[in-house]
Amino acid sequence: MKVKFRVTKDGTSLYAGDHDVVDANSFGKACAEVWRKLRQQQMAKETSIGALIEHLDSGVLDQLSGARISLERP
């Protein structure tokens, strides 16, 4: 079934996207895709390679800490 993943934090949308979820494996793949997209956004925002390396390990976790993750049928 198609589901819309939404990740918001403090009223700001961090991610929204449609995914096919039919079992635990496809749900895990959808979550991994959300993680990949957030990491990609983080990499695009960094101003230098030093800043990127410094924030690479904790950046996505910091973004998701306190975030709201919701699933909806489109």
Secondary structure, DSSP 8 states (H G I E B T S, - for coil): -EEEEEEEETTEEEEEEEEE-SSHHHHHHHHHHHHHHHHHHHHHH-SSHHHHHHHHTTHHHHHHTT-EEEEE--
